[in-house]
Amino acid sequence: MSTTPMPLQTLRRELSPLERWYWIADQIAPLNVIGRVRLHGPVSRSSLRSALNRLQARHPLLRVAIEADATGREPRFTPVDDRPVPLDHRTLRPSADAEDAWARVVDAELVNGPVDWRTGPLATATVLSGPGPDGEAHDLILSLPHVIADGTTVLSLLRQWAELAAGHAVEPRAVLPATEDLFPAGHSGAAGEALAKAKAERDESDLRRLGARRVDADRAVPFERRRTRFLHRSLDAEALDRLARACRAHGVTIHGVLAAAMVRAVAADAGAADEAWYSIGSPVDFRGDLDPPVDPDDVGSYVATIPSLVQYERARPLWETARGISEDLRARKARGEQFSMIRMIGVSGPDRLADSLPFVRHLDEKGPINFSLSNIGRFPFPDTIGPWRMTGAQFIASLSVVGAFVATVNSSHHRLVWNFTHAEGVVSDERAARLADSCVETVLALI
């Protein structure tokens, strides 16, 4: 293992409009992105702590806090190089339900566990160590606020953490500009603003014309009392292989099928009439579309949620609905709507927490999206790192005030993980479990 100190690059800059909105939402209720992977085999506490320190040293955004002026405006990243990422390392007793301990910790603690942005750093780590089916097992869990992370970020960081524990040498990452400063030419400046305005008008017209529905609330929950609940589901290797082959045969994406299943589950559960329209969001990764492109190993939030309008018909083959979603999303991405969505936040989003209520209320009551499917597709998490076998890589999203029912998906280790989160009370626990089960059952029946 290299012992040469890595030079630290210091980050000091104002939050971008997108980062500022995520920071405000996180102050109302936690808006976290959580990643988890299981490491099989013996590893010492000191090795994991040392590797986590090196991971933090590698990434400038893991060594910052956020400060604002006296009025809560002009938030900016400020360095906190002397504060290590908190690590909560627990030893689990052998028990019949130890296998699922990580999911209970995520649900009971981490999806609603605030990361202290005032003191920094903007990350926490949890390790759950105990007996596994083939010896020692250790669940590595990272929790970061959405202001600096998305699903790709947390899974990449977990991989890097394990690699550093195995003695891999890595170079420090550079300080990157704000996301909006990397937009391609056609979507920056006045041209980008014009495209964003046109998209906003088009979306508003479509929503009004079609009367698009969203996930209906079971009851009202004050914004500051919003809590996220978590449900874990997955498809095994055989089901994933069947799904992939069927999608190729029908010329649709896996994302299209999963989104179509979610729309059908929500509509059927609500007793919606045939030909009702629903709006479902698809957070898309745009790292490769930036100028220059951003590497998946860099820390940051590089997703934008694009809405698709989907018509529900009980007798319509799900493949047709999936094909429509796949084609619609492809066209929207080609138009650069991911950049327009971020521009719209910059124009209409609040400047500070104290002024956020009208925007949040509009988003909650009339916004185009309150359920979505964040699917990063196949994430190539290694099956082995150093001496260890790795399994169960996945990510989970807290909701804060930006949704009622959300799914996060990745395919790793020959499984498709389909996690669901819901706003407690807004969607009852029983209804959320019913919806999650219906989504999975619909896909399994299809293939």
For each residue, the residues with C-beta under 8 A, 3 or more apart:
1: 167 169
2: 169
3:
4:
5:
6: 54 57 58 171 172
7: 172
8: 57 60 63 81 172
9: 60 172 173 174 175
10: 60 63 79 81 175
11: 60 61 63 64 77 79 175
12: 76 77 78 79
13: 76 77 177 178
14: 74 75 76 77 178
15: 19 20 23 66 75 76 77 147 178
16: 19 20 178 179 180 181 346
17: 20 21 180 342 345 346 349
18: 21 22 179 180 301 342 345 346
19: 15 16 22 23 75 147 148 178 179 301
20: 15 16 17 23 24 75 349 351
21: 17 18 24 25 345 349 350
22: 18 19 25 26 31 145 146 147 301
23: 15 19 20 26 27 66 75 117 145 147
24: 20 21 27 28 349 350 352 353 356
25: 21 22 28 29 31 146 360 400 401 402
26: 22 23 29 30 31 32 114 115 117 145 146 147 400
27: 23 24 353
28: 24 25 223 224 226 353 356 360 400 401
29: 25 26 112 223 224 225 226 227 228 398 399 400 401
30: 26 111 112 113 114 115 145 228 398 400
31: 22 25 26 145 146 147 398 399 400 402
32: 26 110 111 113 115 143 144 145 146 397 398
33: 143 144 145 146 149 150 151 153 154 395 396 397 398
34: 106 110 111 141 142 143 144 154 395 396 397 398
35: 141 142 151 154 155 157 158 393 394 395 396
36: 102 106 139 140 141 142 158 392 393 394 395 396
37: 139 140 155 158 159 162 381 390 391 392 393 394
38: 102 132 137 138 139 140 390 391 392
39: 43 137 138 139 140 162 385 388 389 390
40: 132 134 135 136 137 138 388 389 390 391
41: 135 136 387 388 389
42: 135 136
43: 39 47 48 136 138 165 388
44: 47 48
45: 48 49 89 127
46: 49 50
47: 43 44 50 51 165
48: 43 44 45 51 52 87 89 127 138 140 161 165
49: 45 46 52 53 87 89
50: 46 47 53 54 164 165
51: 47 48 54 55 161 162 164 165
52: 48 49 55 56 84 85 87 125 161 164
53: 49 50 56 57 84 85
54: 6 50 51 57 58 164 170
55: 51 52 58 59 62 85 157 160 161 164
56: 52 53 59 62 63 84 85 121 123
57: 6 8 53 54 63 172
58: 6 54 55 62 160 170 171 172 173
59: 55 56 62 63 157 172 173 298 299
60: 8 9 10 11 63 64 173 174 175 299
61: 11 64 77 122 148 299 300
62: 55 56 58 59 85 121 122 123 299
63: 8 10 11 56 57 59 60 79 80 81 83 120 121
64: 11 60 61 77 78 79 80 120 121 122 148
65: 77 78 80 116 117 118 119 120 121 122
66: 15 23 75 76 77 78 117 118 120 122 147
67: 75 76 78 118
68: 71 72 73 74 75 76 352
69: 72 73 74
70:
71: 68 352 354
72: 68 69 75 352 353 354
73: 68 69 351 352
74: 14 68 69
75: 14 15 19 20 23 66 67 68 72
76: 12 13 14 15 66 67 68
77: 11 12 13 14 15 61 64 65 66
78: 12 64 65 66 67 120
79: 10 11 12 63 64
80: 63 64 65 83 119 120 121
81: 8 10 63
82:
83: 63 80 119 120 121
84: 52 53 56 87 121
85: 52 53 55 56 62 121 123 124 125
86: 124 125
87: 48 49 52 84 124 125 126 127
88: 124 125 126 127
89: 45 48 49 126 127 129
90: 126 127 128 129
91: 129 130
92: 95 98 101 128 129 130 131
93: 98 130
94: 98 130 131
95: 92 98
96:
97: 100 101
98: 92 93 94 95 101 130 131
99:
100: 97 103 104 232
101: 92 97 98 104 105 128 130 139
102: 36 38 105 106 128 139 141
103: 100 106 107 230 232
104: 100 101 107 108
105: 101 102 108 109 110 126 128 141
106: 34 36 102 103 109 110 111 141 230 396
107: 103 104 111 229 230
108: 104 105
109: 105 106 112 113
110: 32 34 105 106 113 124 126 141 143
111: 30 32 34 106 107 228 229 230 396 398 421
112: 29 30 109 227 228 398
113: 30 32 109 110 124 143
114: 26 30
115: 26 30 32 122 123 124 143 144 145
116: 65 119 120
117: 23 26 65 66 120 122 145 147
118: 65 66 67
119: 65 80 83 116
120: 63 64 65 66 78 80 83 116 117
121: 56 62 63 64 65 80 83 84 85
122: 61 62 64 65 66 115 117 144 145 147 148
123: 56 62 85 115 142 143 144
124: 85 86 87 88 110 113 115 142 143
125: 52 85 86 87 88 140 141 142 143 161
126: 87 88 89 90 105 110 139 141 142 143
127: 45 48 87 88 89 90 138 139 140 141
128: 90 92 101 102 105 138 139 141
129: 89 90 91 92 136 137 138 139
130: 91 92 93 94 98 101 136 137
131: 92 94 98 135 136 137
132: 38 40 135 136 137
133: 137
134: 40
135: 40 41 42 131 132
136: 40 41 42 43 129 130 131 132
137: 38 39 40 129 130 131 132 133
138: 38 39 40 43 48 127 128 129
139: 36 37 38 39 101 102 126 127 128 129 392
140: 36 37 38 39 48 125 127 158 161 162
141: 34 35 36 102 105 106 110 125 126 127 128
142: 34 35 36 123 124 125 126 154 157 158 161
143: 32 33 34 110 113 115 123 124 125 126
144: 32 33 34 115 122 123 148 149 153 154 157 299
145: 22 23 26 30 31 32 33 115 117 122 148 149
146: 22 25 26 31 32 33 149 150 301 397 398
147: 15 19 22 23 26 31 66 117 122 301
148: 19 61 64 122 144 145 153 299 300 301
149: 33 144 145 146 153 154 299 300 301
150: 33 146 153 154 283 285 300 301 302 303
151: 33 35 154 155 303 374 376 395 397 408 410
152: 155 156 285 287 296 302 376 379
153: 33 144 148 149 150 156 157 299 300 301 302
154: 33 34 35 142 144 149 150 151 157 158 395
155: 35 37 151 152 158 159 376 379 381 393 394 395 410 412
156: 152 153 159 160 296 297
157: 35 55 59 142 144 153 154 160 161 299
158: 35 36 37 140 142 154 155 161 162 381 393
159: 37 155 156 162 163 381 382 385 393
160: 55 58 156 157 163 164 170 297
161: 48 51 52 55 125 140 142 157 158 164 165
162: 37 39 51 140 158 159 165 166 385 386 388 390
163: 159 160 166 168 170 385 386
164: 50 51 52 54 55 160 161 167 168 170
165: 43 47 48 50 51 161 162 386
166: 162 163 385 386 387 388
167: 1 164 386
168: 163 164 386
169: 1 2
170: 54 58 160 163 164
171: 6 58
172: 6 7 8 9 57 58 59
173: 9 58 59 60 297 298 299
174: 9 60
175: 9 10 11 60
176: 182 294 298 300
177: 13 181 182
178: 13 14 15 16 19 181 182
179: 16 18 19 182 183 290 300 301 302 342
180: 16 17 18 183 188 342 346
181: 16 177 178
182: 176 177 178 179 290 291 292 294
183: 179 180 187 188 192 290 291 339
184: 187 188 289 290 291 336 339
185: 188 191 291
186: 191 192 195 336
187: 183 184 191 192 195 336 339 340 343
188: 180 183 184 185 191 192
189: 192 193
190: 193 194
191: 185 186 187 188 194 195
192: 183 186 187 188 189 195 196 339 340 343
193: 189 190 196 197 343 347
194: 190 191 197 198
195: 186 187 191 192 198 199 335 336 339 340 343
196: 192 193 199 200 339 340 341 343 344 347
197: 193 194 200 201
198: 194 195 201 202 340
199: 195 196 202 203 335 337 340 341 344
200: 196 197 203 204 340 344
201: 197 198 204 205
202: 198 199 205 206
203: 199 200 206 207 307 368
204: 200 201 207 208
205: 201 202 208 209
206: 202 203 209 210 212 309
207: 203 204 210 211 212 279 309 368
208: 204 205 211
209: 205 206
210: 206 207 277 309
211: 207 208 277
212: 206 207 277 278 279 309 368
213: 216 267 270 272 276 277 278 279
214: 278 279 369 370 371 404
215: 266 370 371 404 405 427
216: 213 270
217: 220 221 404 426 427
218: 425 426 427 428 431
219: 425 426
220: 217 426
221: 217 225 226 423 424 425 426
222: 225 226
223: 28 29 226 357 360 364 401
224: 28 29
225: 29 221 222
226: 28 29 221 222 223 399 400 401 423 424 426
227: 29 112 423 424 425
228: 29 30 111 112 398 399 400 421 422 423 424
229: 107 111 421 422 423 424 429 432
230: 103 106 107 111 396 419 420 421
231: 419 420 421 422 432 433 436
232: 100 103 417 419 420
233: 417 418 419 420 436 437 439 440
234: 415 416 417 418
235: 239 240 243 415 416 418 440 443 444
236: 239 240 415
237: 240 241 414 415
238: 241 242
239: 235 236 242 243 416 443 444 447
240: 235 236 237 243 244 411 414 415 416
241: 237 238 244 245
242: 238 239 245 246 447
243: 235 239 240 246 247 254 257 416 443 447
244: 240 241 247 248 254
245: 241 242 248 249
246: 242 243 249 250 446 447
247: 243 244 250 252 253 254 256 257 322
248: 244 245 251
249: 245 246
250: 246 247 319 322 323
251: 248 323
252: 247 256 257 319 322 323 326
253: 247 256 257 322 326 329
254: 243 244 247 257 258 375 377 411 416
255: 258 259 282 325 326 329 373 375 377 409
256: 247 252 253 259 260 321 322 323 324 325 326 329
257: 243 247 252 253 254 260 261 318 319 322 443 446
258: 254 255 261 262 373 375 407 409 418 439 443
259: 255 256 262 263 280 282 308 310 322 325 373
260: 256 257 263 264 310 318 321 322 325
261: 257 258 264 265 318 438 439 442 443 446
262: 258 259 265 266 280 371 373 407 435 439
263: 259 260 266 267 278 280 310 312 321
264: 260 261 267 268 312 318 321 438 442
265: 261 262 268 269 435 438 439 442
266: 215 262 263 269 270 278 371 405 435
267: 213 263 264 270 272 276 278 312
268: 264 265 271 272 312 314 438
269: 265 266 431 434 435 438
270: 213 216 266 267
271: 268
272: 213 267 268 276 278 312
273: 276
274: 312 313 314 315
275: 311 312 313
276: 213 267 272 273 311 312
277: 210 211 212 213 309 310 311 312
278: 212 213 214 263 266 267 272 309 310 311 312
279: 207 212 213 214 307 308 309 310 368 369
280: 259 262 263 307 308 310 325 369 371 372 373
281: 305 306 307 308 368 369 371 372 373 403
282: 255 259 305 306 307 308 329 372 373 374 375
283: 150 303 304 305 306 372 374
284: 303 304 305 306 329 333 338
285: 150 152 288 302 303 376
286: 289 290 302 303 304 338 339
287: 152 290 293 294 295 296 302
288: 285 293 294
289: 184 286 293 336 338 339
290: 179 182 183 184 286 287 293 294 302
291: 182 183 184 185
292: 182
293: 287 288 289 290
294: 176 182 287 288 290 298 300 302
295: 287 298
296: 152 156 287
297: 156 160 173
298: 59 173 176 294 295
299: 59 60 61 62 144 148 149 153 157 173
300: 61 148 149 150 153 176 179 294
301: 18 19 22 146 147 148 149 150 153 179
302: 150 152 153 179 285 286 287 290 294
303: 150 151 283 284 285 286 338 374
304: 283 284 286 337 338 339 341 342
305: 281 282 283 284 341 369 372
306: 281 282 283 284 329 332 333 337 338 341
307: 203 279 280 281 282 368 369
308: 259 279 280 281 282 325 328 329 332
309: 206 207 210 212 277 278 279 328
310: 259 260 263 277 278 279 280 321 324 325
311: 275 276 277 278 316 321
312: 263 264 267 268 272 274 275 276 277 278
313: 274 275 316
314: 268 274
315: 274
316: 311 313 320 321
317: 320 321
318: 257 260 261 264 321 322 442 446
319: 250 252 257 322 323 446
320: 316 317 323 324
321: 256 260 263 264 310 311 316 317 318 324 325
322: 247 250 252 253 256 257 259 260 318 319 325 326
323: 250 251 252 256 319 320 326 327
324: 256 310 320 321 327 328
325: 255 256 259 260 280 308 310 321 322 328 329
326: 252 253 255 256 322 323 329 330
327: 323 324 330 331
328: 308 309 324 325 331 332
329: 253 255 256 282 284 306 308 325 326 332 333
330: 326 327 333 334
331: 327 328 334 335
332: 306 308 328 329 335 337 338
333: 284 306 329 330 336 337 338
334: 330 331
335: 195 199 331 332 340
336: 184 186 187 195 289 333 339 340
337: 199 304 306 332 333 340 341
338: 284 286 289 303 304 306 332 333 341 342
339: 183 184 187 192 195 196 286 289 304 336 342 343
340: 187 192 195 196 198 199 200 335 336 337 343 344
341: 196 199 304 305 306 337 338 344 345
342: 17 18 179 180 304 338 339 345 346
343: 187 192 193 195 196 339 340 346 347
344: 196 199 200 340 341 347 348
345: 17 18 21 341 342 348 349
346: 16 17 18 180 342 343 349
347: 193 196 343 344
348: 344 345 359
349: 17 20 21 24 345 346 359
350: 21 24 353 355 356 358 359 360
351: 20 73 355
352: 24 68 71 72 73 355 356
353: 24 27 28 72 350 356
354: 71 72
355: 350 351 352 358 359
356: 24 28 350 352 353 359 360
357: 223 360 361
358: 350 355 361 362
359: 348 349 350 355 356 362 363
360: 25 28 223 350 356 357 363 364 401
361: 357 358 364 365
362: 358 359 365 366 367
363: 359 360 366 367 401 402
364: 223 360 361 367 370 401
365: 361 362
366: 362 363
367: 362 363 364 370
368: 203 207 212 279 281 307
369: 214 279 280 281 305 307 372 403
370: 214 215 364 367 403 404 405
371: 214 215 262 266 280 281 403 404 405 406
372: 280 281 282 283 305 369 403 406 407
373: 255 258 259 262 280 281 282 406 407 409
374: 151 282 283 303 397 406 407 408 409
375: 254 255 258 282 407 408 409 410
376: 151 152 155 285 379 395 409 410
377: 254 255 409 410 411
378: 410 411 412
379: 152 155 376 393 410 411 412
380: 412
381: 37 155 158 159 390 393 412 413
382: 159 385 390
383: 389 390 391 413
384: 388 389 390
385: 39 159 162 163 166 382 388 390
386: 162 163 165 166 167 168
387: 41 166
388: 39 40 41 43 162 166 384 385
389: 39 40 41 383 384
390: 37 38 39 40 162 381 382 383 384 385 393 413
391: 37 38 40 383 413
392: 36 37 38 139 413 415 417
393: 35 36 37 155 158 159 379 381 390 410 412 413 417
394: 35 36 37 155 408 410 412 417 419
395: 33 34 35 36 151 154 155 376 408 410 419
396: 33 34 35 36 106 111 230 408 419 421
397: 32 33 34 146 151 374 406 408 421
398: 29 30 31 32 33 34 111 112 146 228 421
399: 29 31 226 228 402 403 404 406 421 422 423
400: 25 26 28 29 30 31 226 228
401: 25 28 29 223 226 360 363 364
402: 25 31 363 399
403: 281 369 370 371 372 399 406 423
404: 214 215 217 370 371 399 422 423 426 427
405: 215 266 370 371 420 421 422 423 427 432 435
406: 371 372 373 374 397 399 403 420 421 422
407: 258 262 372 373 374 375 418 419 420 421 439
408: 151 374 375 394 395 396 397 417 418 419 421
409: 255 258 373 374 375 376 377 416 417 418 419
410: 151 155 375 376 377 378 379 393 394 395 416 417
411: 240 254 377 378 379 415 416 417
412: 155 378 379 380 381 393 394 415 417
413: 381 383 390 391 392 393
414: 237 240
415: 234 235 236 237 240 392 411 412
416: 234 235 239 240 243 254 409 410 411
417: 232 233 234 392 393 394 408 409 410 411 412
418: 233 234 235 258 407 408 409 436 439 440
419: 230 231 232 233 394 395 396 407 408 409
420: 230 231 232 233 405 406 407 432 435 436 439
421: 111 228 229 230 231 396 397 398 399 405 406 407 408
422: 228 229 231 399 404 405 406 426 427 429 432
423: 221 226 227 228 229 399 403 404 405 426 427
424: 221 226 227 228 229 427 429
425: 218 219 221 227 428
426: 217 218 219 220 221 226 404 422 423
427: 215 217 218 404 405 422 423 424 431 432 435
428: 218 425 431 432
429: 229 422 424 432 433
430: 433 434
431: 218 269 427 428 434 435
432: 229 231 405 420 422 427 428 429 435 436
433: 231 429 430 436 437
434: 269 430 431 437 438
435: 262 265 266 269 405 420 427 431 432 438 439
436: 231 233 418 420 432 433 439 440
437: 233 433 434 440 441
438: 261 264 265 268 269 434 435 441 442
439: 233 258 261 262 265 407 418 420 435 436 442 443
440: 233 235 418 436 437 443 444
441: 437 438 444 445
442: 261 264 265 318 438 439 445 446
443: 235 239 243 257 258 261 439 440 446 447
444: 235 239 440 441 447
445: 441 442
446: 246 257 261 318 319 442 443
447: 239 242 243 246 443 444
